[in-house]
Amino acid sequence: MENNKDDMLVDAPTASSMISEERHDSELFRVYAAILDAITDRVLLPGKKLTESDLCRQMSCSRNTVRGALSLLAHDHIVDLQPNRGAFVHVPDAKETKDVYELRIALEEMVMDMLLDLPDLPARLQPLYEMLEKEKTAFEQGDRVSWVRLVNAFHVELVRLLDNTVLLELMNSLCARSSLMIAVFDKPVRNNGSYEEHKEILDLLSEGKRARVCKMMRRHLGGCQERLNQQFAG
């Protein structure tokens, strides 16, 4: 169920690696993380049935551990648990997509505002510029898995700068759900708009342009939402 690392040309953080480290040290988290990453990396596609016996065999763990992991993923809206049918990778619909992106737009505008109150913000943003170069490379090399990982990681790492655990967990969850929405409509991307827009967001933050960076983030996420809406409408 793991990705073939030979196919991944760029080092990119998995969805599970972005979760607060205090949750990592357990067998339950190991299984939860493996399933989450397989889903967000599109190894397990929306609508796929998740069979407990198969998961136990693949991950060398107990049925209780698999059930616990699936229950956590259902809580996160990544998996659906259906009575008398079992577990399935969640399939987002148009309303859920609208709801998630509306929340992300409001939340990430607030994040922009909070970031601009941090001291030495340009220096704190330097690692994100380095991440953007990886994002650009992944896109140019056709490494879709790494590219999607890095697109999500950009938004999570901005929140991590605020040192707010609750906000970080919420952003992780929203980005994972966004990955599912993208997976439902796996259309080829013709240009790397994410790289240019992410760089503009960092530049505006570095320059302290409060109104402009909030507007840019709203436009960036609104564009993502609009592209998905067009797929639902089509």
C-alpha positions as CSV (number, residue, x, y, z in Angstrom):
1,M,0.0,0.0,0.0
2,E,3.1,2.3,0.1
3,N,4.2,4.5,-2.8
4,N,7.0,3.3,-4.9
5,K,9.7,5.7,-3.8
6,D,11.6,5.2,-7.1
7,D,8.7,7.1,-8.7
8,M,9.0,10.0,-6.3
9,L,11.7,12.4,-7.5
10,V,11.4,15.1,-4.8
11,D,11.5,14.7,-1.1
12,A,8.1,15.8,0.1
13,P,6.4,15.5,3.6
14,T,3.6,13.0,3.9
15,A,0.2,14.1,5.3
16,S,0.8,12.1,8.5
17,S,4.3,13.6,9.0
18,M,2.7,17.0,9.4
19,I,0.6,15.9,12.4
20,S,1.9,17.0,15.9
21,E,4.7,14.7,16.9
22,E,3.2,13.8,20.3
23,R,0.7,11.6,18.5
24,H,3.4,9.6,16.6
25,D,4.6,7.1,19.2
26,S,2.0,4.4,19.0
27,E,1.0,1.4,17.0
28,L,-2.4,2.9,16.4
29,F,-0.8,6.0,14.9
30,R,1.4,3.9,12.7
31,V,-1.6,2.2,11.1
32,Y,-3.6,5.4,11.0
33,A,-0.7,7.2,9.3
34,A,-0.2,4.5,6.7
35,I,-3.8,4.5,5.6
36,L,-4.1,8.3,5.6
37,D,-1.0,8.7,3.5
38,A,-2.2,6.0,1.0
39,I,-5.4,7.9,0.6
40,T,-4.0,11.4,0.3
41,D,-1.3,10.1,-2.1
42,R,-4.1,8.4,-4.2
43,V,-2.9,4.8,-3.7
44,L,-6.3,4.2,-2.2
45,L,-8.9,6.1,-4.3
46,P,-12.2,7.6,-3.2
47,G,-14.9,4.9,-2.9
48,K,-12.3,2.1,-2.4
49,K,-13.4,-0.6,0.1
50,L,-11.0,-1.0,3.0
51,T,-11.0,-4.6,4.2
52,E,-9.9,-5.2,7.8
53,S,-8.3,-8.5,7.1
54,D,-6.3,-7.1,4.2
55,L,-5.1,-4.1,6.2
56,C,-4.1,-6.4,9.1
57,R,-2.0,-8.5,6.8
58,Q,-0.4,-5.6,5.0
59,M,0.5,-3.8,8.2
60,S,1.2,-6.7,10.5
61,C,-1.2,-5.6,13.2
62,S,-4.3,-6.7,15.1
63,R,-7.8,-6.2,13.9
64,N,-8.5,-4.0,16.9
65,T,-5.7,-1.6,15.8
66,V,-7.1,-1.5,12.3
67,R,-10.6,-0.8,13.6
68,G,-9.3,2.0,15.8
69,A,-7.4,3.6,12.9
70,L,-10.5,3.4,10.7
71,S,-12.6,5.0,13.4
72,L,-10.1,7.9,13.7
73,L,-10.1,8.3,9.9
74,A,-13.9,8.3,9.9
75,H,-13.9,11.0,12.6
76,D,-11.6,13.0,10.2
77,H,-14.0,12.5,7.3
78,I,-11.3,10.6,5.4
79,V,-13.1,7.2,5.7
80,D,-16.8,6.3,5.8
81,L,-18.0,3.4,8.1
82,Q,-21.1,2.0,6.6
83,P,-23.3,-0.4,8.7
84,N,-23.2,-4.0,7.4
85,R,-20.9,-3.0,4.6
86,G,-17.6,-2.0,6.1
87,A,-15.2,0.9,5.6
88,F,-14.7,2.9,2.4
89,V,-12.5,5.8,1.3
90,H,-14.7,8.9,1.6
91,V,-16.1,10.4,-1.6
92,P,-16.6,14.2,-1.1
93,D,-19.6,15.8,-2.8
94,A,-20.2,19.4,-4.1
95,K,-21.6,20.7,-0.8
96,E,-18.7,19.4,1.3
97,T,-16.2,20.9,-1.1
98,K,-17.9,24.2,-0.9
99,D,-18.0,24.0,2.9
100,V,-14.4,23.0,3.3
101,Y,-13.1,25.8,1.0
102,E,-15.3,28.5,2.5
103,L,-13.8,27.5,5.9
104,R,-10.3,27.4,4.5
105,I,-10.7,30.9,2.9
106,A,-11.9,32.4,6.2
107,L,-9.3,30.6,8.3
108,E,-6.3,31.2,6.1
109,E,-7.1,34.9,5.8
110,M,-7.0,35.0,9.6
111,V,-3.7,33.1,9.5
112,M,-2.3,35.8,7.2
113,D,-3.3,38.5,9.7
114,M,-1.8,36.6,12.7
115,L,1.5,35.9,10.9
116,L,2.0,39.6,10.2
117,D,2.1,40.2,14.0
118,L,5.1,37.9,14.4
119,P,8.5,39.4,14.9
120,D,11.2,38.7,12.3
121,L,8.6,37.3,9.9
122,P,10.8,37.5,6.7
123,A,13.5,35.3,8.4
124,R,10.8,32.8,9.6
125,L,9.5,32.5,6.0
126,Q,12.8,31.5,4.4
127,P,12.3,27.7,4.8
128,L,9.0,28.0,3.0
129,Y,10.8,29.7,0.0
130,E,13.0,26.6,-0.1
131,M,9.9,24.4,0.0
132,L,8.5,26.3,-3.0
133,E,11.5,25.4,-5.0
134,K,10.8,21.7,-4.3
135,E,7.2,22.3,-5.3
136,K,8.2,23.8,-8.6
137,T,10.7,20.9,-9.3
138,A,8.1,18.3,-8.5
139,F,5.6,19.8,-10.9
140,E,8.2,20.2,-13.7
141,Q,9.3,16.6,-13.3
142,G,5.7,15.3,-13.3
143,D,6.0,14.0,-9.8
144,R,2.3,14.5,-8.9
145,V,2.4,12.8,-5.5
146,S,5.2,15.0,-4.3
147,W,3.7,18.1,-5.8
148,V,0.3,17.6,-4.1
149,R,2.1,16.9,-0.8
150,L,4.1,20.1,-1.1
151,V,1.1,22.2,-2.1
152,N,-0.7,21.1,1.1
153,A,2.5,21.3,3.2
154,F,2.9,25.0,2.3
155,H,-0.4,25.9,4.0
156,V,0.3,23.7,7.0
157,E,3.8,25.1,7.5
158,L,2.4,28.7,7.4
159,V,0.2,27.7,10.3
160,R,3.0,26.0,12.2
161,L,4.8,29.3,12.4
162,L,2.0,30.5,14.8
163,D,2.8,27.7,17.4
164,N,-1.0,27.0,17.8
165,T,-1.6,23.3,18.1
166,V,-5.3,23.4,17.7
167,L,-5.1,25.6,14.6
168,L,-2.4,23.3,13.2
169,E,-4.5,20.2,13.7
170,L,-7.5,21.9,12.0
171,M,-5.4,22.9,9.0
172,N,-4.0,19.4,8.7
173,S,-7.5,18.0,8.6
174,L,-8.7,20.5,6.1
175,C,-5.8,19.9,3.8
176,A,-6.3,16.1,3.9
177,R,-9.9,16.6,3.0
178,S,-8.9,18.9,0.2
179,S,-6.6,16.2,-1.2
180,L,-9.6,13.8,-1.4
181,M,-11.5,16.5,-3.3
182,I,-8.7,16.8,-5.8
183,A,-8.5,13.0,-6.1
184,V,-12.2,12.8,-7.1
185,F,-11.4,14.8,-10.2
186,D,-7.9,13.9,-11.3
187,K,-7.6,16.3,-14.2
188,P,-4.2,17.1,-15.6
189,V,-2.8,20.5,-14.4
190,R,-1.7,22.6,-17.3
191,N,0.3,25.2,-15.4
192,N,1.9,25.4,-12.0
193,G,-0.2,28.3,-10.7
194,S,0.2,27.1,-7.2
195,Y,4.0,27.9,-7.2
196,E,3.6,31.5,-8.5
197,E,0.7,32.2,-6.1
198,H,2.4,30.6,-3.1
199,K,5.5,32.8,-3.9
200,E,3.4,35.9,-4.1
201,I,1.8,35.1,-0.8
202,L,5.3,34.8,0.8
203,D,6.5,38.0,-0.8
204,L,3.5,39.9,0.4
205,L,3.9,38.5,3.9
206,S,7.6,39.5,3.9
207,E,6.7,43.0,2.8
208,G,4.0,43.3,5.5
209,K,1.2,43.9,3.0
210,R,-1.7,42.9,5.2
211,A,-4.7,43.8,2.9
212,R,-3.0,42.5,-0.2
213,V,-1.9,39.2,1.2
214,C,-5.3,38.5,2.6
215,K,-6.8,39.3,-0.8
216,M,-4.2,37.1,-2.5
217,M,-4.9,34.1,-0.2
218,R,-8.7,34.5,-0.8
219,R,-8.1,34.6,-4.6
220,H,-5.7,31.6,-4.4
221,L,-8.1,29.3,-2.5
222,G,-11.1,30.7,-4.4
223,G,-9.5,29.6,-7.6
224,C,-9.0,26.1,-6.3
225,Q,-12.6,26.0,-5.2
226,E,-13.9,27.3,-8.6
227,R,-11.9,24.6,-10.5
228,L,-13.4,21.9,-8.4
229,N,-16.9,23.4,-8.7
230,Q,-16.5,23.3,-12.5
231,Q,-15.7,19.6,-12.3
232,F,-18.8,18.9,-10.2
233,A,-20.9,20.9,-12.6
234,G,-19.5,19.1,-15.6
